[in-house]
């Protein structure tokens, strides 16, 4: 059976699945008709999670601007030494697009958009690491691309596939918490010296570019800069031109539960109410950001707070007076309701009431009825099943991932510039400080322009 015919038949058989786009012909080989042919853009670091999630499929192409980065072939012996390896994802997609079914994007934040859209334009399914993009215009453009190209999309925020976020939604919809008027979120980083770097001065000093690194490709569409080891391979998250700081690293996990369950999609105000001073272009060591959301249907207005940097002298998040689980959590979200208070951990999992006895009684009672289907195997397996027609559309598809990432990016912008941002979500613009709209759609380097046609 030809690969295309197989996928079409499988899609018809999957009664719960949504309508699928075409599936590529695929490379011949063992079980070619039942396995996806997947290309990886970005091979080091977070890509390990992607290799784990895709290990039962065919990895047919690798791409990284740093050819020193290689998959762990002892752990993944199915990835042979002769799998084609590229530095430029555009060359890979041009040369191998007809042999690829799906692409996983594991690059720094500032190149998520161009790599993801380039794959979608070629009719390839995509799974992109979080946050979805580096700016809000890019996020909304990928949502438009999903509608145009009809490919299966997902953002790899693991917690959205966990049972806990569904349990919390079931508890909320059973009215166990009442109206939620405040949510307080926290992560205690950045931890300087690991994923994050705190330079002594800016701009960074030029260092020799390693022989196997294509620095121009690493920069991609973003602002040109010299090579410095603080930017590559890991600590780019600390620099606003390329990363999105602690919010980019953790909001799509911690904020996933509040945003999804409480419909917190369009804040009217985002304000950085506290911020440690930092060098120009560098994230702060600690901050507090508040998001104000109006009423949404029968849901009361809600303020959501983000605290980071406890380890660097920042403030702990506010906890309810009836908290009975020891110290204030360093990570996760605390929910303040007019009937009960609650908590989700740093991946929007393991829900609990603030009162221990209340949680014990809830478990003894059997809890509330299961309403939302559970997901097995994490975001990559969820994505693969959807592509094959063996499961529904992923929960963090771009119709959800783009708005979730938008909230994250608004918070990062408030951290970056300080002060109050009044946001017109419908028209995608800052109304009180129009100069900030330059960050909503950032300029790109010549030759990297993409996506404008999706707005015409």
N, C-alpha and C positions, 0 to 999 in steps of 0.2 A: 504494500500500500504506500502511495506517495505521502510524504510528510504533510503536505497541505491538505490532502483528503482525510488523513488520519485526524488532524486537529479539527477539521470541520465536523466530522462524524462525532468526535468526542464532545464538541461544544453542543451539538444537538442533543446528545444523550444526557448532558448535565442539566437537569430540569431547573436547578436552583441558580444556574449561572446566568449572567447577563449576556447580551449579544456581543460576540467577539469580533475583532478585526481579523484581517488575514494573518496567517502565520507563514513565516519564510520557508523556503524550500529546505534549508538546513544542510549541513555537511554530512555526507555518507559516513557510516560507521556503526559500531554496536548500538543497538536500540535507538537508532536515529529517529524513528517515528514516535517514540514515547518520551524522549528527553529534549529539553530545551537546549539550544545552542546559545550560550551566554558569553558576552564580552565584558571584561572588567576594565573600567576607566579609573585608574588609581589602584595600585597593587599593594601598597604598604599600609601600616597602621590600622585604621578602622576597616580596611578591606578584609581583614581576617574574619570579621563578623559575616561579611558577604560570602566569603569562600565557605564558611561553615554552613550558611543557609542554602547555598547552591551546590553542595558537594555531591548530590545525586544526579546532577545535570552535566552536560558537556560544556566545559570551558574551552572555547574555540579561539579566543583572542585576548591578549593582555595589552594594556596601555598605561604608561606612566612616563612623566617627563624625566624621571630619575631611574635609569635602567639598572641601578644597583638594587632597586626594590624587586623582589622575587617572591612568589608564593612559597609557602612551606611545602615542598614536594614530598617530604617524609610524611606529613600529615595528610596531604592530598595527592597521593601517588597517581591519580587519574589525570593530573595536569602534567602532560609530558613536556620534555625539554624542547620539543620542536613546535609547541604552540606559538603561533606568530606573535611577536612582541613589537609594539609601536610606541613612539614617543608622542605623536600628534594624533589625537582621537579623530580628527577630520580625515586624515589619511587612512586610518583603520576603517572608518565607516565607508569611505569611498571604495576601498579595495575589497572589503569583506562584507559589506552590508547585506548582500544576498545570501550569505551563509550564516547570518546572525539572526536570532529570534528576539533576544532581549539584551538590554544593556544595564549594568549596575554602575552607578556613578559614585565614586569614593574619593572625590577630590576636595581641596579646600573650598570654603563657602563661595568665594568669588568666581569660581568656574563651574559651579553646579548648573547654572542656567544655560550656558552655552553648550556644555556637553549634553545635558538632558534634551534641550530643544533640537540639537543636531541629530540625535537618535530618533526623536519623534518625527521629525521631518522626513525621515527615511522609512517610516512605518514600523519602527521597532519599539517594543514594549520597554518600559523604563522603571527602575527602582533606584531612587536617589536618597542619599543620606540627608539627615536633618542639619540645619534648617533647609527648607527647600531651595531658597535662593539667598542672595546677598542684599537685594532691595525689593521694595514692594511692587514696583512695576514688573519686575521679572516674575514674581510669584503670580500676579494676575495674568501675565502673558502665558505662563505654563498652564494655567487653568483654561485659558482660551485654546491653547494648543491641544489639550486633552479633548476638547469638544470637536476640534477640526480633524485631528488625525485618528481618533477612535482607537487609540492603543491603550493597553492596560498599564495603569500607573500606580505607583505606591511610594510613600516616603517611609524610610526605615526607622521609625520611632517604635522600638520594640514594645513598649508598654501598651500601645493601642491594640495589641493582639493578646494581652494578658486577661485573665479572668477578672482580676480585681477592678478594673475600670468599668466593666460591665456590671459587676455586683454593686458598685457604688451608684451607678445610674439606676439600677433596679431599686435600690434603697431610697434614692432621692425621689423617684417617680411614685414610690409607695407612700410618699409624704412623711417619711420618718424624721426628716430634718426640718421640715417646714420651709419657709422662705430663707434663702441664703443671701445675706446682705454684705458679707465680707468674706474674702478668701485671702489668706496670707501664705505665701510661698517662700521657700528659701533653699539655697545651696551655699555651703560655707566657703567655696573657692572664690577667686582663682588661687590655686596653689602655685606660687612662683617657683620656677625651676623645673617643672614637669611639663604639662601641656601649655603652660603660660610663661612668658618671659617679661621681665620688668626692666627695660633698658635704662641705663644711666643717663643717656642723652638721645635726642632725636634731631635730625634724621639719623638713621642707622648708618654706620660706616661701611664702605664697600669692602668686601672680602673676595678672594679669588673664587670664581665659580667652579665647583667640582666638575671634573672632566665629563662625567656621565649624566650631568644635569643640563637640560635645555631650559635656561632661565627665562628666555622670551616666552616660551610656551607656558611656564609656570605663571607668569604675570597674566597672560591671556588678555581678557578685555579690560583689566583693571589699570590703575595708575602705575606708570613705570616707576621702578625703584631698583636700587642696587641689590646684588645678592648679599645676604647676611644670614648666618646660621640660625639667627633668631626667627627668621621667616620660614625657612625650610630645613628639616622636614616637618616640624611639629608645632612650633610656637606661634605660627601665623594667627592663631585665634586672638592674640593679644593686640592686634593692629587693625584698626577700624577699616582701612582700605581693603583688607583681604578677609578678615574674620568678623565675627559678631559677638565676641566676648563670652561672658558666662551665660548670658541669655541664649546665645546661639548654641552653646554647648548643652544647656540643660532645660531651657524653657519648654521645648517640644516634648520633653518627658514629663516634667513637673506640672506644666500648664495644660497638658493634654486633657487630664480629667476635668478640671474646672471649665475649660473652653467647650469641650464636647458635651458635657452633662448640663451645663448651665446656659448654653448658647451665648457665650461671651465672644462675639465676633466683631463688633463694631463699636469700640470705645469712642466717646466724644472728647475725652481729655486723657492725655498720658503725661504724667509729670514726674520728673526726677526730683524727689524731695530731699535727698541726701546723697552726696557723692564725695568720695575722697579725691583731692586734686591729683591729676596725672599729666604726664607729658603730652604734648599735642600729638594726636593720632594713636594714643595708647589707652587701653581700657583702664577704668579705675580699680583700685584694690578692693573697694567695697562701695555699695550704693543701696538706696531704696527707691523703687519706682512704683508709682500708683497708676492704675488704669481705672477709669470711671466708665461704667456701662449704664445706659438708661434702662427703663423697664422693657422687657421683651415678652410680649403677650401677657400671660398671667404671672410672669416672673418679676420680682421686685428689682428696682435698681440695685446694682452691686458694684462695690469697689474691690479690685484685686491688687494685692501688693506683692512686689518682688523684692526680697532681701538677698544680697550676696555679700561675700567677703567677711564672714564672721571670724575666720582665722586671721584676717588682716586688720582687725579692730572694728569691724562692722557690727551692727545691731542684730541680736537674735530676732526672729519673727515673733509677732504677737501670738500668745497662746490663750485659749479660753480659760476662764477661772476654774472650770470643773475638770481640767486636764488631769488624768489619773495614771499616766504611764511614765512617770519619772520626769527627767529633764526635758526641756523644750527640744523638739527634734531639730537637728541641724539641716536636714534635707526633707523635702516633701511639701505638702500643703495642708493647712488647717482651715476648716470650714466653719463659719459662724452662722448657725441657723436659729430661727425663733422657736423651734421645738427641741432641737438637739444640735450639738457640735460634733464635728467628725474630722477624720484625718485620712489622707492618702500618702503613700511613700513617694520616693523620688522618681519612680517610673509609673506613677498613678496606679499603684497596685496595693494590695493588702489593706482594704478599707477597714476602719474601725470607728466606733463612737469614742468621744473624748472620755466618757465615763466607763471605767473598766466593767463594773457590774452590769451596766446596760449592754455592753458587748457580749458578756457572758450569757445574759438572758436571751439576747438575740440569737446566739448560736444554739442555745438549748431549745429554743422555739422552732428551729428549722429555718429561720430567716424568711425572706420573701421568695415568691416563685421566680424561677428563671424565665426571663423574657427575651434576652438577647443571646443569639447563638455564639458559642465559644469558638475560638480560633486555635488551631493546633500548629505548632512548629515555628512560630515567629513570622516576621514580616516578609521574609524572602520565600518561605514555603507558601505563605498565603498568596503572594504575587504569582508564583509559579503555578499553583493550582488554578488561579483565575485565568491565566494565559491558556492553560490546557483545557479549560472548560470544566474543571473538576470542582470548582467552588465559586462563590460569589465574588463580586468586585471587592478589592481590598478596602478595609475600613479607612486607611489613611491615603486613599487615592487623592489626586490633586484637587478635586472639588472640596476636600476637607483640608488637605495639607497646606494648600495655598492660604486660606484664611487663618489657619493656626499659625503658620509662619509669619503672616502679616502682623499679628499681635506681637510676636517675638521681635520682629524688626522695628516696630514702633517703640517698644521698650528699649531696644538697643540704641535707637536714634536719640531718645530722651537721655539715656546715659551719656551718649557722645557729646551732646550739645548743652545738657543741663536745662533746668527750668521746665516750663509748661508748654505743652503742644496741644492745640485744639485741632481735632481731626475731623475732616469731612470725608467719611468713608465712601459715600456714594460717588463723589467726584475725585476721590483719591488725591486729596491735597490738604496741606497744613494751612489753616485760615489765619492764625494770629501771627505767624512768623513765616511769611511767604518765601524768604530766602532758604528755608529748610527744604523746600520742594525739590531742590537740586539733589537731595539725598534719596528722594522717593524714586526717581529714575536717574541713576548715576550716568555720567558720560562714560563712553567706552572708547578704547583705542581703535584707531583706523584698522579696518579689516576684520573686526570682531562684531560688527553691527548685526543684530539678529532680532527677529520677532516683531518689528514694526508693522509688517504686512498683516499680522493677526488683528490689528486694531482698525484696519480700513474697511 
